[in-house]
Amino acid sequence: MQQENSINKVTEGDINLTEARIDWLATAVDEKTKALLDKDARYFFHQALSTPCLDVLNDCSDASITSISGKKYYDFHGNNLHQIGYSNPTLIENITAQLQSLSFSPRRFTNEPAINFAEKLASLCPGSLNRILLTPNGSSAVGIALKLARAITKKFKVVSFWDSFHGASLDAISVGGESAFREYMGPLLPGVERIPPPITYRGIFENNENKCLEYLEYVFEKECDIGAFIVETIRNTDVQIPSKHFWKEARKLCNKYGVLLILDEIPIALGRTGKMFAFEHYDIEPDILCLGKGLGGGIFPQAAIVTRDEYNVFGSISLGHYTHEKSPIGSIAGLSTIQFIEENNLLAKVQEDAIYMQSELMRLQEKCLLIGNVRGIGLLWGIELVKDRVTKEKAIDEAEKVMYACLKRGLSFKVSAGNVLQLSPALTICREDLEEALQILEESLTIVQFQNIK
């Protein structure tokens, strides 16, 4: 019973310390859904961040998902893969056509979709970033990047940030900074040096990125065999956005100490920030770029690394060697996703939506005392809830209550760091739906704030 209670405290990354989940199961789902949720909990292995579940889905389309009972949610979570919307008709048509011809490409052979996909990725990147390795998922892309960095520099040590996420495999959690992935795992990859990240609100280096840069250089200088600095260009989970100054200086430090810069843009590339790649906001270039999640259009698992032409000197070792490396289906999905973003001017749309989001969320912050900080870029926004704006104490229970209040009204999003509401809708979302979703958020925040006052 104690183990069961402990498990039930964690669902979809939400802490569930309040009675909100019990109320949800009692009032918000029907008997058929409850039966399926029980069966899901019975047969799937329980783990943090994905089980137990809250509802059973039947349909997904564009910016929304629909349960088997017909309840529709605007999905502002989407596991960061719904850039071009769910069930994108163009993508489905192209994948279906590919399935009817070449569905798999064995090793020793290549195929035109994979070649065209690699060529397209190379064309989007600056300078000599034009060598590609394809892989089925983001964790393996990170693994490839770490192996390549060792091969290039002949140095095995890595610097990363605390609280960062780079995937769930053993090598990826070794360089990641989230404790939920490392508990009970024992020895991980040696030589990983984690440092506090640059944070603009409630962080060790709050509003002082120079301190973070000084720390970074200190570690580079003292640990002379560091080969790579792996980092999210913009941290996705709780939306931390470094300045251009930070990234310019960090790039210089990597050059100075012979450290490869690995940028993990798996959840934030492909238009999420208003640019195809987030590093374009900073006028820098990575040495290795990791892509994934939305690269498969929300239908097929597809990831990749992009790196420099001059690093293409390791033909005698296997850096990736995955069974579905040059998947024609994954390649068609990736190529179609990029083409859809370009042909429908989604980057310009996201930039316009960002202006609207900022205006509305700042207005909401003025109105709601629970909101301590609002930060965002493109269609990636974080609302940090606090009990008190002076002490900045986390409002964890309140965040959970807001989440359930929104779910009941038809809005789903991620809760990160216990008290950050992370909003990342499909880039295709229309303004009317965006307005309705934010109205749900405002109503829910108002209700929870009123409950606190009472």
C-alpha positions as MATLAB code, in Angstrom:
seq = 'MQQENSINKVTEGDINLTEARIDWLATAVDEKTKALLDKDARYFFHQALSTPCLDVLNDCSDASITSISGKKYYDFHGNNLHQIGYSNPTLIENITAQLQSLSFSPRRFTNEPAINFAEKLASLCPGSLNRILLTPNGSSAVGIALKLARAITKKFKVVSFWDSFHGASLDAISVGGESAFREYMGPLLPGVERIPPPITYRGIFENNENKCLEYLEYVFEKECDIGAFIVETIRNTDVQIPSKHFWKEARKLCNKYGVLLILDEIPIALGRTGKMFAFEHYDIEPDILCLGKGLGGGIFPQAAIVTRDEYNVFGSISLGHYTHEKSPIGSIAGLSTIQFIEENNLLAKVQEDAIYMQSELMRLQEKCLLIGNVRGIGLLWGIELVKDRVTKEKAIDEAEKVMYACLKRGLSFKVSAGNVLQLSPALTICREDLEEALQILEESLTIVQFQNIK';
ca = [
       0.000    0.000    0.000;
       2.847    2.366    0.840;
       4.433    1.727   -2.577;
       1.080    2.271   -4.315;
       0.519    5.572   -2.527;
       4.012    6.696   -3.452;
       3.425    5.808   -7.094;
       0.096    7.615   -7.212;
       1.722   10.864   -6.128;
       3.378   11.163   -9.510;
       1.536   11.389  -12.814;
       2.681   13.192  -15.961;
       5.349   15.002  -13.975;
       2.763   16.455  -11.583;
       3.217   15.901   -7.890;
      -0.402   15.199   -6.839;
      -0.020   16.236   -3.216;
      -3.552   17.631   -3.107;
      -6.937   15.909   -3.422;
      -7.288   17.227   -6.981;
      -6.529   13.881   -8.655;
      -9.066   12.034   -6.498;
     -11.678   14.649   -7.366;
     -10.752   14.403  -11.044;
     -11.272   10.632  -11.121;
     -14.538   10.972   -9.198;
     -16.110   13.754  -11.247;
     -14.349   14.256  -14.586;
     -14.164   10.785  -16.170;
     -16.896    8.266  -16.933;
     -17.046    4.591  -15.932;
     -15.684    3.278  -19.228;
     -12.707    5.619  -18.933;
     -12.090    4.587  -15.300;
     -12.090    0.920  -16.297;
      -9.545    1.540  -19.038;
      -7.382    3.667  -16.726;
      -7.392    0.835  -14.186;
      -6.359   -1.626  -16.879;
      -3.645    0.750  -18.113;
      -2.284    1.052  -14.574;
      -2.415   -2.742  -14.208;
      -0.427   -3.674  -17.312;
       1.995   -0.822  -17.916;
       5.086   -0.519  -15.768;
       4.691    2.445  -13.436;
       7.217    5.229  -13.753;
       7.461    8.919  -13.022;
       6.414   11.346  -15.760;
       4.021    9.043  -17.637;
       1.886    6.834  -15.353;
      -0.749    6.604  -13.929;
      -2.718    8.441  -16.611;
      -5.593   10.896  -16.347;
      -7.773   10.136  -19.363;
      -8.021    7.864  -22.409;
      -7.636    9.438  -25.827;
      -9.508    8.522  -28.974;
      -8.675   11.251  -31.480;
      -6.213   14.037  -32.176;
      -6.387   16.819  -34.732;
      -4.403   20.011  -35.256;
      -4.113   21.726  -31.838;
      -6.377   19.455  -29.814;
      -6.854   15.929  -28.483;
     -10.183   14.211  -27.730;
     -10.968   11.503  -25.164;
     -13.100    8.401  -25.718;
     -15.913   10.167  -23.872;
     -15.779   13.034  -26.372;
     -14.022   15.546  -24.126;
     -11.805   17.894  -26.123;
      -8.597   19.403  -24.777;
      -6.438   22.102  -26.277;
      -3.068   20.409  -25.978;
      -0.420   22.869  -24.816;
       1.859   19.986  -23.841;
       2.119   17.625  -26.778;
       5.429   16.146  -25.617;
       6.923   18.906  -27.788;
       6.289   17.094  -31.049;
       3.134   18.712  -32.447;
       4.711   21.667  -34.239;
       2.685   21.099  -37.407;
      -0.400   19.951  -35.528;
      -1.788   16.494  -34.881;
      -2.777   14.267  -37.803;
      -1.450   16.761  -40.312;
      -3.192   15.785  -43.598;
      -0.167   16.541  -45.791;
       2.074   14.431  -43.594;
      -0.378   11.518  -43.515;
      -0.725   11.609  -47.295;
       3.040   11.575  -47.846;
       3.674    8.813  -45.282;
       0.864    6.705  -46.749;
       2.319    7.027  -50.243;
       5.753    6.026  -48.964;
       4.345    3.004  -47.117;
       2.971    1.723  -50.402;
       6.421    1.578  -51.967;
       9.561    1.442  -49.810;
       8.696    0.952  -46.129;
      12.172   -0.022  -44.871;
      15.739    0.355  -46.078;
      18.195   -2.287  -44.831;
      21.764   -1.398  -43.989;
      24.182   -1.301  -46.982;
      21.411    0.394  -48.978;
      20.232    3.960  -49.082;
      17.043    5.529  -50.404;
      15.959    8.761  -52.010;
      13.772   10.022  -49.131;
      16.696    9.712  -46.680;
      19.083   11.460  -49.069;
      16.625   14.302  -49.697;
      15.969   14.652  -45.965;
      19.671   14.851  -45.114;
      20.237   17.376  -47.903;
      17.368   19.526  -46.597;
      18.668   19.492  -43.025;
      22.139   20.466  -44.237;
      20.715   23.326  -46.307;
      19.012   24.825  -43.252;
      22.169   24.995  -41.148;
      24.945   27.599  -41.425;
      28.608   27.170  -42.308;
      29.968   23.649  -42.511;
      27.132   22.124  -40.482;
      26.194   19.752  -43.251;
      26.905   16.202  -42.109;
      23.939   14.200  -40.833;
      23.327   11.013  -38.881;
      19.708    9.897  -38.581;
      18.392    7.937  -35.617;
      14.963    6.960  -34.277;
      14.899    9.010  -31.052;
      16.382   11.980  -29.251;
      18.194   10.007  -26.556;
      20.179    8.133  -29.184;
      20.937   11.411  -30.966;
      22.472   12.675  -27.720;
      24.396    9.412  -27.398;
      25.797    9.823  -30.912;
      26.790   13.410  -30.148;
      28.653   12.370  -26.978;
      30.507    9.595  -28.800;
      31.415   11.888  -31.676;
      32.734   14.525  -29.265;
      35.010   11.947  -27.649;
      36.275   10.795  -31.029;
      37.001   14.352  -32.181;
      38.607   15.766  -29.045;
      40.062   12.556  -27.566;
      38.666   13.881  -24.255;
      35.850   12.166  -22.377;
      34.700   14.764  -19.853;
      31.487   16.732  -20.339;
      30.006   19.861  -18.778;
      26.238   20.210  -18.492;
      23.667   22.134  -16.433;
      21.802   20.987  -13.370;
      18.075   20.482  -14.067;
      18.703   19.923  -17.782;
      17.060   17.081  -19.674;
      18.812   15.314  -22.553;
      16.957   12.019  -22.751;
      16.167    8.933  -20.668;
      18.852    6.419  -21.722;
      21.766    5.725  -19.385;
      24.252    7.883  -21.306;
      21.718   10.729  -21.644;
      20.798   10.769  -17.944;
      24.497   10.774  -17.142;
      24.811   14.231  -18.678;
      21.306   15.335  -17.673;
      20.567   17.181  -14.467;
      17.180   15.864  -13.310;
      17.255   13.610  -10.243;
      14.085   11.700  -11.223;
      16.098    9.922  -13.914;
      19.171    9.088  -11.806;
      17.640    7.643   -8.637;
      18.688    3.988   -8.049;
      20.820    4.014  -11.213;
      24.198    3.694   -9.502;
      27.380    4.614  -11.392;
      26.774    6.625  -14.545;
      29.187    7.867  -17.202;
      32.313    9.233  -15.535;
      33.648   12.727  -16.082;
      30.417   14.736  -16.078;
      30.700   18.146  -14.421;
      27.343   19.840  -13.774;
      27.048   23.535  -13.018;
      24.069   25.728  -12.046;
      22.300   27.160  -15.101;
      21.702   30.830  -15.862;
      18.268   31.514  -14.396;
      16.360   34.790  -14.536;
      13.947   33.988  -11.691;
      14.561   32.037   -8.470;
      18.003   30.804   -9.534;
      21.463   30.756   -7.964;
      22.711   33.076  -10.696;
      19.445   35.004  -10.860;
      19.805   37.851  -13.370;
      23.587   37.455  -13.299;
      24.663   35.415  -16.293;
      28.234   36.644  -15.934;
      28.551   34.604  -12.734;
      27.471   31.527  -14.664;
      30.029   32.295  -17.381;
      32.743   32.737  -14.754;
      31.805   29.370  -13.259;
      31.831   27.756  -16.701;
      35.312   29.079  -17.473;
      36.541   28.037  -14.049;
      35.484   24.438  -14.734;
      36.918   24.496  -18.263;
      40.205   25.765  -16.869;
      40.477   23.347  -13.930;
      39.265   20.238  -15.759;
      41.642   20.339  -18.673;
      40.275   17.195  -20.363;
      36.741   18.439  -21.022;
      35.698   17.639  -24.555;
      32.078   18.791  -24.719;
      29.584   21.263  -23.289;
      26.075   19.876  -23.828;
      23.216   22.244  -23.209;
      19.702   23.147  -24.264;
      19.912   26.410  -26.209;
      16.689   27.435  -24.458;
      15.576   25.175  -21.633;
      12.268   23.673  -22.593;
      10.773   22.311  -19.388;
      10.457   25.502  -17.342;
      11.324   27.912  -20.177;
      14.686   29.462  -19.277;
      15.930   31.858  -21.958;
      19.589   32.962  -21.823;
      20.622   36.274  -23.357;
      22.536   36.731  -26.594;
      25.463   37.950  -24.457;
      25.516   34.652  -22.572;
      25.589   32.531  -25.688;
      28.149   34.674  -27.474;
      30.500   34.414  -24.478;
      29.840   30.703  -23.942;
      30.693   30.038  -27.587;
      33.955   31.983  -27.151;
      34.836   29.950  -24.061;
      34.276   26.692  -25.940;
      36.587   27.916  -28.702;
      39.209   29.073  -26.190;
      39.392   25.753  -24.330;
      38.903   23.382  -27.252;
      35.462   22.231  -26.077;
      32.799   21.160  -28.549;
      29.448   22.888  -28.136;
      26.598   20.364  -28.372;
      23.227   22.101  -28.589;
      20.255   19.953  -27.681;
      17.282   21.410  -29.559;
      15.264   18.204  -29.586;
      12.110   19.800  -28.107;
      12.528   23.412  -29.251;
      13.660   23.394  -32.877;
      11.461   23.497  -35.983;
       9.766   26.818  -35.333;
       8.877   26.529  -31.667;
      10.843   29.711  -30.860;
       9.945   31.554  -34.065;
      13.112   30.390  -35.827;
      13.787   27.041  -37.439;
      16.517   26.534  -34.820;
      16.779   28.332  -31.480;
      20.500   29.063  -31.897;
      19.600   31.406  -34.763;
      18.372   33.906  -32.155;
      21.922   34.174  -30.817;
      24.084   34.390  -33.947;
      26.150   31.382  -32.891;
      26.842   27.965  -34.378;
      27.010   24.680  -32.489;
      29.588   22.043  -33.287;
      26.932   19.354  -33.002;
      23.173   19.930  -33.161;
      20.700   17.363  -31.777;
      17.179   17.262  -33.233;
      14.161   15.062  -32.587;
      10.574   14.956  -31.286;
       8.680   17.141  -33.796;
      11.074   16.120  -36.552;
       8.761   13.187  -37.277;
       5.700   15.416  -37.474;
       4.121   13.902  -34.365;
       3.543   10.599  -36.176;
       6.842    8.792  -36.683;
       9.795    8.755  -34.240;
      12.635   10.555  -35.993;
      15.771   12.293  -34.721;
      19.113   13.406  -36.091;
      22.414   15.041  -35.384;
      23.921   17.680  -37.649;
      27.624   18.342  -37.390;
      30.577   19.864  -39.198;
      31.923   18.548  -42.479;
      35.473   18.451  -41.125;
      34.444   15.913  -38.478;
      33.579   13.337  -41.131;
      36.786   11.328  -40.534;
      35.553    8.378  -38.465;
      34.435    5.908  -41.092;
      36.078    3.052  -39.189;
      33.882    3.320  -36.080;
      30.126    3.022  -35.567;
      28.697    6.163  -34.020;
      25.024    5.380  -34.556;
      24.395    2.104  -36.375;
      20.683    1.972  -35.546;
      18.377   -0.434  -37.385;
      16.062    2.332  -38.576;
      18.911    4.753  -39.333;
      17.842    5.714  -42.849;
      14.151    5.000  -42.464;
      12.297    6.061  -45.625;
       9.153    6.593  -43.518;
      10.960    8.721  -40.937;
      12.737   10.648  -43.668;
       9.488   11.408  -45.497;
       7.988   12.503  -42.173;
      10.926   14.801  -41.432;
      11.121   16.271  -44.905;
       7.348   16.839  -45.033;
       7.413   18.510  -41.617;
      10.079   21.004  -42.665;
       8.388   21.685  -45.989;
       5.049   22.281  -44.252;
       6.644   24.803  -41.882;
       8.212   26.651  -44.818;
       5.282   26.524  -47.227;
       2.783   27.715  -44.612;
       4.999   30.504  -43.227;
       4.722   29.092  -39.719;
       7.806   30.957  -38.502;
       6.180   34.324  -39.226;
       2.909   33.130  -37.681;
       4.690   32.030  -34.493;
       6.396   35.416  -34.193;
       2.995   37.132  -34.431;
       1.470   34.716  -31.912;
       4.365   35.426  -29.542;
       3.445   39.118  -29.416;
      -0.141   38.220  -28.559;
       0.931   35.639  -25.934;
       3.265   38.085  -24.240;
       0.602   40.787  -24.090;
      -2.052   38.467  -22.673;
       0.193   36.736  -20.153;
       1.646   40.006  -18.880;
      -1.910   41.305  -18.444;
      -2.722   38.139  -16.543;
       0.332   38.603  -14.327;
      -0.839   42.090  -13.368;
      -4.212   40.654  -12.401;
      -3.192   37.433  -10.652;
      -1.049   37.556   -7.504;
      -0.181   33.863   -7.927;
       1.970   34.666  -10.963;
       5.503   35.537   -9.982;
       7.101   35.478  -13.419;
       6.163   35.155  -17.086;
       8.790   34.264  -19.668;
       8.698   32.964  -23.181;
       9.638   33.074  -26.813;
       7.678   32.089  -29.900;
       5.054   29.586  -28.763;
       7.000   28.390  -25.723;
       5.921   30.099  -22.486;
       6.363   29.541  -18.788;
       4.211   30.948  -15.993;
       5.890   30.563  -12.606;
       3.456   30.503   -9.698;
       4.439   31.739   -6.241;
       2.704   31.955   -2.869;
       4.221   35.381   -2.360;
       5.941   37.615   -4.919;
       8.382   38.937   -2.310;
       9.662   35.614   -0.968;
       9.120   33.869   -4.324;
       8.092   30.711   -2.480;
       6.942   28.035   -4.909;
       3.186   27.594   -5.232;
       3.226   23.840   -5.857;
      -0.242   22.945   -4.560;
      -1.691   25.905   -6.439;
      -0.037   24.829   -9.697;
      -1.630   21.413   -9.368;
      -5.042   22.921   -8.651;
      -4.735   25.215  -11.679;
      -3.766   22.278  -13.873;
      -6.826   20.233  -12.866;
      -9.107   23.256  -13.151;
      -7.815   23.759  -16.700;
      -8.178   20.073  -17.552;
     -11.828   20.163  -16.488;
     -12.382   23.119  -18.826;
     -10.479   21.595  -21.740;
      -6.841   22.770  -21.543;
      -3.839   20.498  -20.973;
      -0.278   21.653  -20.336;
       2.917   20.568  -18.624;
       3.747   21.467  -15.018;
       7.513   21.745  -14.541;
       9.714   22.295  -11.499;
       6.601   21.873   -9.361;
       5.231   25.362   -9.980;
       5.821   26.352  -13.620;
       2.933   26.093  -16.076;
       4.579   25.415  -19.426;
       2.529   26.367  -22.475;
       3.551   25.018  -25.873;
       0.623   24.666  -28.304;
       0.782   23.404  -31.854;
       2.305   26.060  -34.090;
      -0.724   25.712  -36.345;
      -3.194   26.810  -33.651;
      -5.597   29.486  -34.880;
      -5.971   32.755  -32.988;
      -9.537   31.939  -31.925;
      -8.425   28.686  -30.263;
      -5.434   30.415  -28.684;
      -7.748   33.040  -27.200;
     -10.146   30.403  -25.862;
      -7.302   28.407  -24.284;
      -5.923   31.481  -22.527;
      -9.434   32.324  -21.322;
      -9.606   28.874  -19.713;
      -6.252   29.525  -18.067;
      -7.395   32.903  -16.742;
     -10.633   31.461  -15.330;
      -8.747   28.638  -13.622;
      -6.127   30.932  -12.088;
      -8.876   33.240  -10.818;
     -10.725   30.353   -9.182;
      -7.613   29.032   -7.409;
      -6.579   32.506   -6.274;
     -10.080   33.113   -4.876;
      -9.912   29.771   -2.999;
      -6.622   30.848   -1.430;
      -8.098   34.153   -0.285;
     -11.053   32.375    1.311;
];
